[in-house]
Amino acid sequence: MKKFLFFLLTIFVCRQAQAQNDPLLDSLPDYDALFNDFAHFLDSITALRTFRLVNVGYSTGQFEYQTSDTSIKEIRKGILAPTIGYYNKNGLGVSAVGSVVLKNETLLLYQTAATASYDYLKNRRLMTGISFTHFFIKDSLPFYTSPLNNQVYAYFSYRRWWLKPMFAAGYGWGSVTTVAKQQTKLKIANQVFYNKKGKPRKKGGPPVNGTTTTETTENISDISLTASVKHDFYWLNVLSKRDYFRVTPQFIATGGTQKFGLAQTNNFYVSNKQNSATILNNTEKSFITERSQFQLTSLSLRLRTEFSKGIFFVQPQLMFDYYLPESADKLSTAFVINAGILF
């Protein structure tokens, strides 16, 4: 069964801090000044407002290339992810994320994801939202991409506890069709050939020129459920006034189910030299369907960091993923860094 690579870029645009039980307080002598700065900081970043986002992310991904001997070669490449977004204070938002990889010393935009979303942000105790994403994938790529075309995602997060839980559900579906043609020669048994007068001449004969057309369609539907807990550690005025530094460790458990289908049709067309027409001589069809039951698929640890000054921010992130169904190479690591502005 083929392995699928999903590239997911998540941008958190709503932040909060919590003063209670913060060990940083024990080392600061001026508590009144601290709480005044903290209250002003909370008001500035949690107030509902309309804003625009420009962001560029960088990560690494595994790409599957098909070699000349039909084997699969995996190559790790860097991925640039430019992002633009608009979010209204009523909760509605739209964004677009591109996936760019270096190909032959040039940048190739191989995928674009357009998202429409709604987030309920009026209650500071909880946050919930839903989004719909459609993926646009460039044709004739030299590497394999997932057949996913659409994804619906919903989440719920409670933000008043020291450990903040989050639950999310996603459903993705899509298909992709590829067509390949190959010139062949074939000796056809029991084939009737005609002379110039249109009368049957004989059966069988020399090999004839033909074209084999192979149409392959992949279908996939995927349901995923995610549960996580995290805590945000904040430091204010790190390098100058009105900046902050945040460290967020997060533990994530993901499970799901998947249905995969593969349909392949081989058509052989014979060329007719007399009238330059092609005749469909043979058709072969094959179908493969595989469905996996719901299972725990991965355990993940994220270490998110962020430094923000005014409208500018940078977000390095270190990720450890342990894939339970895999028999080998269960552990993978990745590093992602985002930088952008909110205005």
ZADO-1210 file (C-alpha; in nm, 4 decimals, padded with zeros to 6 digits):
<atoms>
<atom x="00.0000" y="00.0000" z="00.0000" code="MET" pos="1"/>
<atom x="00.1298" y="00.3423" z="-00.0861" code="LYS" pos="2"/>
<atom x="00.2337" y="00.5810" z="00.1831" code="LYS" pos="3"/>
<atom x="00.0741" y="00.9210" z="00.1801" code="PHE" pos="4"/>
<atom x="00.2458" y="01.2404" z="00.2752" code="LEU" pos="5"/>
<atom x="00.0321" y="01.5056" z="00.4274" code="PHE" pos="6"/>
<atom x="00.1700" y="01.8419" z="00.4711" code="PHE" pos="7"/>
<atom x="-00.0141" y="02.0451" z="00.7347" code="LEU" pos="8"/>
<atom x="00.0656" y="02.4125" z="00.8178" code="LEU" pos="9"/>
<atom x="-00.1283" y="02.5493" z="01.1222" code="THR" pos="10"/>
<atom x="-00.1172" y="02.9166" z="01.2221" code="ILE" pos="11"/>
<atom x="-00.2465" y="03.0177" z="01.5654" code="PHE" pos="12"/>
<atom x="-00.3803" y="03.3738" z="01.5491" code="VAL" pos="13"/>
<atom x="-00.5521" y="03.3901" z="01.8867" code="CYS" pos="14"/>
<atom x="-00.3326" y="03.3928" z="02.1972" code="ARG" pos="15"/>
<atom x="-00.3867" y="03.4222" z="02.5691" code="GLN" pos="16"/>
<atom x="-00.1787" y="03.4264" z="02.8872" code="ALA" pos="17"/>
<atom x="-00.2645" y="03.3166" z="03.2385" code="GLN" pos="18"/>
<atom x="-00.1060" y="03.4776" z="03.5459" code="ALA" pos="19"/>
<atom x="-00.2064" y="03.2227" z="03.8070" code="GLN" pos="20"/>
<atom x="00.0429" y="02.9533" z="03.9138" code="ASN" pos="21"/>
<atom x="00.3127" y="03.0945" z="03.6848" code="ASP" pos="22"/>
<atom x="00.6585" y="03.0136" z="03.8337" code="PRO" pos="23"/>
<atom x="00.7911" y="03.3314" z="03.6738" code="LEU" pos="24"/>
<atom x="00.6029" y="03.5350" z="03.9365" code="LEU" pos="25"/>
<atom x="00.8170" y="03.4002" z="04.2200" code="ASP" pos="26"/>
<atom x="01.1304" y="03.5615" z="04.0788" code="SER" pos="27"/>
<atom x="00.9873" y="03.9098" z="04.0153" code="LEU" pos="28"/>
<atom x="00.9746" y="04.1587" z="04.3066" code="PRO" pos="29"/>
<atom x="00.7333" y="04.4217" z="04.1655" code="ASP" pos="30"/>
<atom x="00.4041" y="04.2310" z="04.1452" code="TYR" pos="31"/>
<atom x="00.1855" y="04.5416" z="04.0942" code="ASP" pos="32"/>
<atom x="00.3844" y="04.6526" z="03.7907" code="ALA" pos="33"/>
<atom x="00.3801" y="04.2980" z="03.6562" code="LEU" pos="34"/>
<atom x="00.0042" y="04.2596" z="03.6781" code="PHE" pos="35"/>
<atom x="-00.0526" y="04.6014" z="03.5202" code="ASN" pos="36"/>
<atom x="00.1688" y="04.5092" z="03.2248" code="ASP" pos="37"/>
<atom x="00.0071" y="04.1665" z="03.2040" code="PHE" pos="38"/>
<atom x="-00.3467" y="04.3088" z="03.2007" code="ALA" pos="39"/>
<atom x="-00.2535" y="04.5561" z="02.9277" code="HIS" pos="40"/>
<atom x="-00.0864" y="04.2758" z="02.7332" code="PHE" pos="41"/>
<atom x="-00.3947" y="04.0526" z="02.7572" code="LEU" pos="42"/>
<atom x="-00.6256" y="04.3334" z="02.6431" code="ASP" pos="43"/>
<atom x="-00.4090" y="04.4031" z="02.3390" code="SER" pos="44"/>
<atom x="-00.3869" y="04.0448" z="02.2104" code="ILE" pos="45"/>
<atom x="-00.7275" y="03.9010" z="02.3010" code="THR" pos="46"/>
<atom x="-00.9530" y="04.1896" z="02.1966" code="ALA" pos="47"/>
<atom x="-01.1666" y="04.1005" z="01.8964" code="LEU" pos="48"/>
<atom x="-01.0395" y="04.2830" z="01.5919" code="ARG" pos="49"/>
<atom x="-01.0129" y="04.2532" z="01.2148" code="THR" pos="50"/>
<atom x="-00.6663" y="04.1855" z="01.0816" code="PHE" pos="51"/>
<atom x="-00.4696" y="04.0586" z="00.7825" code="ARG" pos="52"/>
<atom x="-00.1894" y="03.8046" z="00.7874" code="LEU" pos="53"/>
<atom x="00.1185" y="03.7638" z="00.5691" code="VAL" pos="54"/>
<atom x="00.3358" y="03.4656" z="00.6590" code="ASN" pos="55"/>
<atom x="00.6161" y="03.2519" z="00.5164" code="VAL" pos="56"/>
<atom x="00.6901" y="02.9066" z="00.6567" code="GLY" pos="57"/>
<atom x="00.9749" y="02.6650" z="00.5913" code="TYR" pos="58"/>
<atom x="00.9802" y="02.2907" z="00.6565" code="SER" pos="59"/>
<atom x="01.1145" y="01.9674" z="00.5104" code="THR" pos="60"/>
<atom x="00.9125" y="01.6898" z="00.3464" code="GLY" pos="61"/>
<atom x="00.9580" y="01.3472" z="00.1899" code="GLN" pos="62"/>
<atom x="00.8798" y="01.3212" z="-00.1823" code="PHE" pos="63"/>
<atom x="00.8299" y="00.9959" z="-00.3779" code="GLU" pos="64"/>
<atom x="00.9780" y="00.9941" z="-00.7293" code="TYR" pos="65"/>
<atom x="00.9210" y="00.7113" z="-00.9780" code="GLN" pos="66"/>
<atom x="01.2461" y="00.6025" z="-01.1422" code="THR" pos="67"/>
<atom x="01.2951" y="00.4563" z="-01.4907" code="SER" pos="68"/>
<atom x="01.2742" y="00.0989" z="-01.3591" code="ASP" pos="69"/>
<atom x="00.9311" y="00.1747" z="-01.2000" code="THR" pos="70"/>
<atom x="01.0747" y="00.1718" z="-00.8470" code="SER" pos="71"/>
<atom x="01.0063" y="00.4462" z="-00.5923" code="ILE" pos="72"/>
<atom x="01.2825" y="00.6769" z="-00.4721" code="LYS" pos="73"/>
<atom x="01.2218" y="00.8937" z="-00.1652" code="GLU" pos="74"/>
<atom x="01.3963" y="01.2313" z="-00.1542" code="ILE" pos="75"/>
<atom x="01.3802" y="01.4845" z="00.1293" code="ARG" pos="76"/>
<atom x="01.3360" y="01.8437" z="00.0112" code="LYS" pos="77"/>
<atom x="01.2738" y="02.1811" z="00.1687" code="GLY" pos="78"/>
<atom x="00.9248" y="02.3318" z="00.1361" code="ILE" pos="79"/>
<atom x="00.8376" y="02.7018" z="00.1394" code="LEU" pos="80"/>
<atom x="00.4820" y="02.7869" z="00.2442" code="ALA" pos="81"/>
<atom x="00.3779" y="03.1484" z="00.1716" code="PRO" pos="82"/>
<atom x="00.0457" y="03.2406" z="00.3346" code="THR" pos="83"/>
<atom x="-00.1989" y="03.5291" z="00.3094" code="ILE" pos="84"/>
<atom x="-00.5163" y="03.5607" z="00.5150" code="GLY" pos="85"/>
<atom x="-00.7959" y="03.7921" z="00.6199" code="TYR" pos="86"/>
<atom x="-00.9811" y="03.7445" z="00.9504" code="TYR" pos="87"/>
<atom x="-01.2798" y="03.9512" z="01.0563" code="ASN" pos="88"/>
<atom x="-01.3604" y="04.0210" z="01.4212" code="LYS" pos="89"/>
<atom x="-01.6955" y="03.8453" z="01.3747" code="ASN" pos="90"/>
<atom x="-01.5040" y="03.5155" z="01.3289" code="GLY" pos="91"/>
<atom x="-01.5103" y="03.4748" z="00.9520" code="LEU" pos="92"/>
<atom x="-01.1803" y="03.4224" z="00.7750" code="GLY" pos="93"/>
<atom x="-01.0267" y="03.3303" z="00.4397" code="VAL" pos="94"/>
<atom x="-00.6693" y="03.2281" z="00.3656" code="SER" pos="95"/>
<atom x="-00.4500" y="03.0726" z="00.1004" code="ALA" pos="96"/>
<atom x="-00.1342" y="02.8657" z="00.1525" code="VAL" pos="97"/>
<atom x="00.1085" y="02.7693" z="-00.1226" code="GLY" pos="98"/>
<atom x="00.3543" y="02.4790" z="-00.1192" code="SER" pos="99"/>
<atom x="00.6745" y="02.5541" z="-00.3084" code="VAL" pos="100"/>
<atom x="00.9630" y="02.3105" z="-00.3663" code="VAL" pos="101"/>
<atom x="01.2959" y="02.3568" z="-00.5430" code="LEU" pos="102"/>
<atom x="01.3053" y="02.1746" z="-00.8801" code="LYS" pos="103"/>
<atom x="01.6059" y="02.1985" z="-01.1123" code="ASN" pos="104"/>
<atom x="01.7235" y="02.5164" z="-00.9383" code="GLU" pos="105"/>
<atom x="01.3839" y="02.6818" z="-00.9868" code="THR" pos="106"/>
<atom x="01.0925" y="02.7204" z="-00.7458" code="LEU" pos="107"/>
<atom x="00.7882" y="02.5043" z="-00.8263" code="LEU" pos="108"/>
<atom x="00.4462" y="02.5888" z="-00.6791" code="LEU" pos="109"/>
<atom x="00.2988" y="02.2387" z="-00.6768" code="TYR" pos="110"/>
<atom x="00.0005" y="02.2876" z="-00.4432" code="GLN" pos="111"/>
<atom x="-00.2253" y="02.5676" z="-00.3190" code="THR" pos="112"/>
<atom x="-00.4778" y="02.5320" z="-00.0367" code="ALA" pos="113"/>
<atom x="-00.7677" y="02.7799" z="-00.0106" code="ALA" pos="114"/>
<atom x="-00.9540" y="02.7868" z="00.3224" code="THR" pos="115"/>
<atom x="-01.2761" y="02.9470" z="00.4461" code="ALA" pos="116"/>
<atom x="-01.3256" y="02.9366" z="00.8232" code="SER" pos="117"/>
<atom x="-01.5352" y="03.0545" z="01.1154" code="TYR" pos="118"/>
<atom x="-01.4038" y="03.0824" z="01.4742" code="ASP" pos="119"/>
<atom x="-01.6181" y="03.1578" z="01.7782" code="TYR" pos="120"/>
<atom x="-01.3992" y="03.3893" z="01.9896" code="LEU" pos="121"/>
<atom x="-01.6442" y="03.5849" z="02.2063" code="LYS" pos="122"/>
<atom x="-01.6131" y="03.3537" z="02.5067" code="ASN" pos="123"/>
<atom x="-01.2642" y="03.3638" z="02.6642" code="ARG" pos="124"/>
<atom x="-01.3214" y="03.0324" z="02.8400" code="ARG" pos="125"/>
<atom x="-01.3451" y="02.8355" z="02.5188" code="LEU" pos="126"/>
<atom x="-01.2683" y="02.8587" z="02.1512" code="MET" pos="127"/>
<atom x="-01.4272" y="02.6589" z="01.8719" code="THR" pos="128"/>
<atom x="-01.4427" y="02.6777" z="01.4967" code="GLY" pos="129"/>
<atom x="-01.4874" y="02.5027" z="01.1643" code="ILE" pos="130"/>
<atom x="-01.3118" y="02.5330" z="00.8287" code="SER" pos="131"/>
<atom x="-01.3291" y="02.4020" z="00.4727" code="PHE" pos="132"/>
<atom x="-01.0178" y="02.3636" z="00.2579" code="THR" pos="133"/>
<atom x="-00.9856" y="02.2864" z="-00.1120" code="HIS" pos="134"/>
<atom x="-00.6490" y="02.1776" z="-00.2565" code="PHE" pos="135"/>
<atom x="-00.5348" y="02.2805" z="-00.6051" code="PHE" pos="136"/>
<atom x="-00.2548" y="02.0502" z="-00.7295" code="ILE" pos="137"/>
<atom x="-00.0411" y="02.1159" z="-01.0369" code="LYS" pos="138"/>
<atom x="-00.0642" y="01.8604" z="-01.3171" code="ASP" pos="139"/>
<atom x="00.2236" y="01.6443" z="-01.4462" code="SER" pos="140"/>
<atom x="00.4369" y="01.6517" z="-01.1336" code="LEU" pos="141"/>
<atom x="00.7502" y="01.4337" z="-01.1211" code="PRO" pos="142"/>
<atom x="00.6645" y="01.3148" z="-00.7693" code="PHE" pos="143"/>
<atom x="00.3629" y="01.1566" z="-00.6045" code="TYR" pos="144"/>
<atom x="00.1013" y="01.3700" z="-00.4260" code="THR" pos="145"/>
<atom x="-00.1990" y="01.2739" z="-00.2180" code="SER" pos="146"/>
<atom x="-00.5343" y="01.2463" z="-00.4015" code="PRO" pos="147"/>
<atom x="-00.7038" y="01.4522" z="-00.1282" code="LEU" pos="148"/>
<atom x="-00.8995" y="01.7434" z="-00.2795" code="ASN" pos="149"/>
<atom x="-01.1158" y="01.8668" z="00.0089" code="ASN" pos="150"/>
<atom x="-01.1059" y="01.8720" z="00.3872" code="GLN" pos="151"/>
<atom x="-01.3529" y="01.9762" z="00.6593" code="VAL" pos="152"/>
<atom x="-01.2056" y="02.0458" z="01.0026" code="TYR" pos="153"/>
<atom x="-01.3687" y="02.1358" z="01.3361" code="ALA" pos="154"/>
<atom x="-01.2138" y="02.1914" z="01.6795" code="TYR" pos="155"/>
<atom x="-01.2995" y="02.2769" z="02.0407" code="PHE" pos="156"/>
<atom x="-01.0561" y="02.4118" z="02.3006" code="SER" pos="157"/>
<atom x="-01.1054" y="02.5054" z="02.6677" code="TYR" pos="158"/>
<atom x="-00.8663" y="02.7804" z="02.7774" code="ARG" pos="159"/>
<atom x="-00.9177" y="02.8380" z="03.1505" code="ARG" pos="160"/>
<atom x="-00.7253" y="02.5455" z="03.2956" code="TRP" pos="161"/>
<atom x="-00.3493" y="02.5378" z="03.3420" code="TRP" pos="162"/>
<atom x="-00.3390" y="02.2487" z="03.0936" code="LEU" pos="163"/>
<atom x="-00.5536" y="02.3489" z="02.7957" code="LYS" pos="164"/>
<atom x="-00.7287" y="02.0533" z="02.6254" code="PRO" pos="165"/>
<atom x="-00.8251" y="02.0533" z="02.2584" code="MET" pos="166"/>
<atom x="-01.0366" y="01.8091" z="02.0551" code="PHE" pos="167"/>
<atom x="-01.0589" y="01.8152" z="01.6766" code="ALA" pos="168"/>
<atom x="-01.2171" y="01.6134" z="01.3974" code="ALA" pos="169"/>
<atom x="-01.1392" y="01.6181" z="01.0288" code="GLY" pos="170"/>
<atom x="-01.2816" y="01.4555" z="00.7173" code="TYR" pos="171"/>
<atom x="-01.0957" y="01.4588" z="00.3871" code="GLY" pos="172"/>
<atom x="-01.1842" y="01.3150" z="00.0503" code="TRP" pos="173"/>
<atom x="-01.0760" y="01.3326" z="-00.3114" code="GLY" pos="174"/>
<atom x="-00.9592" y="01.1522" z="-00.6232" code="SER" pos="175"/>
<atom x="-00.6984" y="01.1898" z="-00.8937" code="VAL" pos="176"/>
<atom x="-00.6890" y="01.0437" z="-01.2453" code="THR" pos="177"/>
<atom x="-00.3785" y="00.9916" z="-01.4580" code="THR" pos="178"/>
<atom x="-00.3592" y="00.8793" z="-01.8211" code="VAL" pos="179"/>
<atom x="-00.0528" y="00.7169" z="-01.9800" code="ALA" pos="180"/>
<atom x="-00.0081" y="00.6141" z="-02.3453" code="LYS" pos="181"/>
<atom x="00.2412" y="00.3655" z="-02.4896" code="GLN" pos="182"/>
<atom x="00.3063" y="00.2616" z="-02.8499" code="GLN" pos="183"/>
<atom x="00.3133" y="-00.1181" z="-02.8848" code="THR" pos="184"/>
<atom x="00.3168" y="-00.3936" z="-03.1458" code="LYS" pos="185"/>
<atom x="00.0906" y="-00.6941" z="-03.0961" code="LEU" pos="186"/>
<atom x="00.0133" y="-01.0099" z="-03.2930" code="LYS" pos="187"/>
<atom x="-00.3612" y="-01.0542" z="-03.2666" code="ILE" pos="188"/>
<atom x="-00.5081" y="-01.4031" z="-03.2928" code="ALA" pos="189"/>
<atom x="-00.8300" y="-01.4631" z="-03.4881" code="ASN" pos="190"/>
<atom x="-00.8074" y="-01.1185" z="-03.6444" code="GLN" pos="191"/>
<atom x="-00.9673" y="-01.0913" z="-03.9930" code="VAL" pos="192"/>
<atom x="-00.7707" y="-00.8868" z="-04.2483" code="PHE" pos="193"/>
<atom x="-00.9247" y="-00.7527" z="-04.5689" code="TYR" pos="194"/>
<atom x="-00.7799" y="-00.7011" z="-04.9178" code="ASN" pos="195"/>
<atom x="-00.8218" y="-00.3855" z="-05.1258" code="LYS" pos="196"/>
<atom x="-01.1573" y="-00.5078" z="-05.2602" code="LYS" pos="197"/>
<atom x="-01.2918" y="-00.5435" z="-04.9070" code="GLY" pos="198"/>
<atom x="-01.3005" y="-00.9234" z="-04.9047" code="LYS" pos="199"/>
<atom x="-01.1653" y="-01.1293" z="-04.6118" code="PRO" pos="200"/>
<atom x="-00.8111" y="-01.2384" z="-04.6829" code="ARG" pos="201"/>
<atom x="-00.6948" y="-01.4507" z="-04.3924" code="LYS" pos="202"/>
<atom x="-00.6863" y="-01.4760" z="-04.0161" code="LYS" pos="203"/>
<atom x="-00.3812" y="-01.3843" z="-03.8167" code="GLY" pos="204"/>
<atom x="-00.0845" y="-01.2100" z="-03.9655" code="GLY" pos="205"/>
<atom x="00.2145" y="-01.0000" z="-03.8761" code="PRO" pos="206"/>
<atom x="00.2220" y="-00.7828" z="-03.5613" code="PRO" pos="207"/>
<atom x="00.0127" y="-00.4683" z="-03.5861" code="VAL" pos="208"/>
<atom x="00.0850" y="-00.1243" z="-03.4524" code="ASN" pos="209"/>
<atom x="-00.1257" y="-00.0214" z="-03.1585" code="GLY" pos="210"/>
<atom x="-00.1547" y="00.2152" z="-02.8664" code="THR" pos="211"/>
<atom x="-00.2118" y="00.1114" z="-02.5070" code="THR" pos="212"/>
<atom x="-00.3875" y="00.3743" z="-02.2966" code="THR" pos="213"/>
<atom x="-00.3829" y="00.3231" z="-01.9203" code="THR" pos="214"/>
<atom x="-00.6235" y="00.5300" z="-01.7092" code="GLU" pos="215"/>
<atom x="-00.5691" y="00.5111" z="-01.3329" code="THR" pos="216"/>
<atom x="-00.8012" y="00.6677" z="-01.0746" code="THR" pos="217"/>
<atom x="-00.7178" y="00.6846" z="-00.7034" code="GLU" pos="218"/>
<atom x="-00.9913" y="00.7587" z="-00.4497" code="ASN" pos="219"/>
<atom x="-00.9424" y="00.8289" z="-00.0815" code="ILE" pos="220"/>
<atom x="-01.1551" y="00.9296" z="00.2158" code="SER" pos="221"/>
<atom x="-01.0077" y="00.9865" z="00.5576" code="ASP" pos="222"/>
<atom x="-01.1532" y="01.0521" z="00.9040" code="ILE" pos="223"/>
<atom x="-00.9218" y="01.1739" z="01.1786" code="SER" pos="224"/>
<atom x="-00.9776" y="01.2518" z="01.5465" code="LEU" pos="225"/>
<atom x="-00.7234" y="01.4435" z="01.7540" code="THR" pos="226"/>
<atom x="-00.6895" y="01.5106" z="02.1263" code="ALA" pos="227"/>
<atom x="-00.4160" y="01.7272" z="02.2755" code="SER" pos="228"/>
<atom x="-00.3094" y="01.9177" z="02.5870" code="VAL" pos="229"/>
<atom x="-00.0730" y="02.2149" z="02.6067" code="LYS" pos="230"/>
<atom x="00.0436" y="02.4979" z="02.8298" code="HIS" pos="231"/>
<atom x="00.1765" y="02.8395" z="02.7330" code="ASP" pos="232"/>
<atom x="00.4734" y="02.9922" z="02.9163" code="PHE" pos="233"/>
<atom x="00.5101" y="03.3687" z="02.8596" code="TYR" pos="234"/>
<atom x="00.7890" y="03.6189" z="02.9206" code="TRP" pos="235"/>
<atom x="00.7186" y="03.9905" z="02.8676" code="LEU" pos="236"/>
<atom x="00.9584" y="04.2672" z="02.7601" code="ASN" pos="237"/>
<atom x="01.2371" y="04.0241" z="02.6696" code="VAL" pos="238"/>
<atom x="01.4482" y="04.2462" z="02.4443" code="LEU" pos="239"/>
<atom x="01.2507" y="04.5699" z="02.4537" code="SER" pos="240"/>
<atom x="00.9177" y="04.7086" z="02.5587" code="LYS" pos="241"/>
<atom x="00.6010" y="04.5680" z="02.4042" code="ARG" pos="242"/>
<atom x="00.7487" y="04.2343" z="02.2998" code="ASP" pos="243"/>
<atom x="00.6997" y="03.8849" z="02.4378" code="TYR" pos="244"/>
<atom x="00.8430" y="03.5344" z="02.4156" code="PHE" pos="245"/>
<atom x="00.6291" y="03.2205" z="02.4391" code="ARG" pos="246"/>
<atom x="00.7150" y="02.8503" z="02.4766" code="VAL" pos="247"/>
<atom x="00.4352" y="02.5955" z="02.4330" code="THR" pos="248"/>
<atom x="00.4918" y="02.2214" z="02.4841" code="PRO" pos="249"/>
<atom x="00.2022" y="02.0181" z="02.3415" code="GLN" pos="250"/>
<atom x="00.1213" y="01.6461" z="02.3468" code="PHE" pos="251"/>
<atom x="-00.1041" y="01.5132" z="02.0668" code="ILE" pos="252"/>
<atom x="-00.2755" y="01.1778" z="02.0091" code="ALA" pos="253"/>
<atom x="-00.4257" y="01.1139" z="01.6642" code="THR" pos="254"/>
<atom x="-00.6458" y="00.8315" z="01.5398" code="GLY" pos="255"/>
<atom x="-00.8535" y="00.7680" z="01.2344" code="GLY" pos="256"/>
<atom x="-00.9806" y="00.5456" z="00.9595" code="THR" pos="257"/>
<atom x="-00.9146" y="00.5476" z="00.5862" code="GLN" pos="258"/>
<atom x="-01.0733" y="00.4073" z="00.2728" code="LYS" pos="259"/>
<atom x="-00.8551" y="00.3743" z="-00.0374" code="PHE" pos="260"/>
<atom x="-00.9677" y="00.2714" z="-00.3856" code="GLY" pos="261"/>
<atom x="-00.7730" y="00.2151" z="-00.7062" code="LEU" pos="262"/>
<atom x="-00.9370" y="00.1638" z="-01.0468" code="ALA" pos="263"/>
<atom x="-00.7309" y="00.0956" z="-01.3592" code="GLN" pos="264"/>
<atom x="-00.8465" y="00.0574" z="-01.7201" code="THR" pos="265"/>
<atom x="-00.6201" y="-00.0591" z="-02.0034" code="ASN" pos="266"/>
<atom x="-00.7458" y="00.0034" z="-02.3588" code="ASN" pos="267"/>
<atom x="-00.5615" y="-00.1271" z="-02.6671" code="PHE" pos="268"/>
<atom x="-00.6293" y="00.0600" z="-02.9925" code="TYR" pos="269"/>
<atom x="-00.5273" y="-00.0824" z="-03.3329" code="VAL" pos="270"/>
<atom x="-00.4387" y="00.1571" z="-03.6155" code="SER" pos="271"/>
<atom x="-00.6190" y="00.1009" z="-03.9465" code="ASN" pos="272"/>
<atom x="-00.3799" y="00.1983" z="-04.2282" code="LYS" pos="273"/>
<atom x="-00.6559" y="00.2152" z="-04.4901" code="GLN" pos="274"/>
<atom x="-00.8575" y="00.4995" z="-04.3354" code="ASN" pos="275"/>
<atom x="-00.6207" y="00.6212" z="-04.0582" code="SER" pos="276"/>
<atom x="-00.8809" y="00.5276" z="-03.7945" code="ALA" pos="277"/>
<atom x="-00.8193" y="00.3558" z="-03.4626" code="THR" pos="278"/>
<atom x="-01.0246" y="00.0591" z="-03.3469" code="ILE" pos="279"/>
<atom x="-01.0698" y="-00.0407" z="-02.9832" code="LEU" pos="280"/>
<atom x="-00.9503" y="-00.3990" z="-02.9757" code="ASN" pos="281"/>
<atom x="-00.9310" y="-00.4936" z="-02.6087" code="ASN" pos="282"/>
<atom x="-01.0194" y="-00.3538" z="-02.2661" code="THR" pos="283"/>
<atom x="-00.8995" y="-00.4715" z="-01.9244" code="GLU" pos="284"/>
<atom x="-01.0294" y="-00.3346" z="-01.5953" code="LYS" pos="285"/>
<atom x="-00.9088" y="-00.3927" z="-01.2403" code="SER" pos="286"/>
<atom x="-01.0233" y="-00.2591" z="-00.9025" code="PHE" pos="287"/>
<atom x="-00.8577" y="-00.2535" z="-00.5614" code="ILE" pos="288"/>
<atom x="-01.0329" y="-00.1373" z="-00.2442" code="THR" pos="289"/>
<atom x="-00.8869" y="-00.1239" z="00.1038" code="GLU" pos="290"/>
<atom x="-01.0491" y="00.0041" z="00.4217" code="ARG" pos="291"/>
<atom x="-00.8782" y="00.0396" z="00.7595" code="SER" pos="292"/>
<atom x="-01.0652" y="00.0236" z="01.0884" code="GLN" pos="293"/>
<atom x="-01.0386" y="00.3069" z="01.3377" code="PHE" pos="294"/>
<atom x="-00.7032" y="00.2944" z="01.5150" code="GLN" pos="295"/>
<atom x="-00.4607" y="00.5129" z="01.7043" code="LEU" pos="296"/>
<atom x="-00.2156" y="00.6200" z="01.4357" code="THR" pos="297"/>
<atom x="00.0378" y="00.8518" z="01.5995" code="SER" pos="298"/>
<atom x="00.1619" y="01.0116" z="01.9196" code="LEU" pos="299"/>
<atom x="00.3255" y="01.3502" z="01.8798" code="SER" pos="300"/>
<atom x="00.5181" y="01.6027" z="02.0827" code="LEU" pos="301"/>
<atom x="00.5371" y="01.9641" z="01.9696" code="ARG" pos="302"/>
<atom x="00.7633" y="02.2313" z="02.1101" code="LEU" pos="303"/>
<atom x="00.6353" y="02.5619" z="01.9781" code="ARG" pos="304"/>
<atom x="00.8187" y="02.8864" z="02.0416" code="THR" pos="305"/>
<atom x="00.7273" y="03.2390" z="01.9392" code="GLU" pos="306"/>
<atom x="00.8834" y="03.5815" z="01.9605" code="PHE" pos="307"/>
<atom x="00.6656" y="03.8819" z="01.8776" code="SER" pos="308"/>
<atom x="00.7410" y="04.2522" z="01.8538" code="LYS" pos="309"/>
<atom x="00.4541" y="04.4726" z="01.7451" code="GLY" pos="310"/>
<atom x="00.3071" y="04.3324" z="01.4257" code="ILE" pos="311"/>
<atom x="00.6097" y="04.1096" z="01.3526" code="PHE" pos="312"/>
<atom x="00.6465" y="03.7510" z="01.4737" code="PHE" pos="313"/>
<atom x="00.8678" y="03.4473" z="01.4245" code="VAL" pos="314"/>
<atom x="00.7598" y="03.0938" z="01.5246" code="GLN" pos="315"/>
<atom x="01.0181" y="02.8104" z="01.5318" code="PRO" pos="316"/>
<atom x="00.8666" y="02.4679" z="01.5966" code="GLN" pos="317"/>
<atom x="01.0213" y="02.1274" z="01.6690" code="LEU" pos="318"/>
<atom x="00.8068" y="01.8166" z="01.6071" code="MET" pos="319"/>
<atom x="00.8467" y="01.4521" z="01.7107" code="PHE" pos="320"/>
<atom x="00.6002" y="01.1993" z="01.5656" code="ASP" pos="321"/>
<atom x="00.5774" y="00.8304" z="01.6582" code="TYR" pos="322"/>
<atom x="00.3695" y="00.6313" z="01.4057" code="TYR" pos="323"/>
<atom x="00.2171" y="00.3251" z="01.5687" code="LEU" pos="324"/>
<atom x="00.1068" y="00.1227" z="01.2590" code="PRO" pos="325"/>
<atom x="00.4512" y="00.1382" z="01.0975" code="GLU" pos="326"/>
<atom x="00.6720" y="-00.1686" z="01.1342" code="SER" pos="327"/>
<atom x="00.9936" y="00.0319" z="01.0843" code="ALA" pos="328"/>
<atom x="01.0993" y="00.3969" z="01.1028" code="ASP" pos="329"/>
<atom x="00.8308" y="00.4700" z="01.3592" code="LYS" pos="330"/>
<atom x="00.9905" y="00.7924" z="01.4837" code="LEU" pos="331"/>
<atom x="01.0256" y="01.1000" z="01.2667" code="SER" pos="332"/>
<atom x="01.1350" y="01.4535" z="01.3452" code="THR" pos="333"/>
<atom x="01.0766" y="01.7815" z="01.1677" code="ALA" pos="334"/>
<atom x="01.1586" y="02.1464" z="01.2126" code="PHE" pos="335"/>
<atom x="00.9313" y="02.4274" z="01.0934" code="VAL" pos="336"/>
<atom x="00.9830" y="02.8010" z="01.1160" code="ILE" pos="337"/>
<atom x="00.7201" y="03.0652" z="01.0347" code="ASN" pos="338"/>
<atom x="00.7780" y="03.4385" z="01.0085" code="ALA" pos="339"/>
<atom x="00.5246" y="03.7052" z="00.9225" code="GLY" pos="340"/>
<atom x="00.3260" y="04.0139" z="01.0143" code="ILE" pos="341"/>
<atom x="-00.0232" y="04.0818" z="01.1480" code="LEU" pos="342"/>
<atom x="-00.1711" y="04.4149" z="01.0408" code="PHE" pos="343"/>
</atoms>
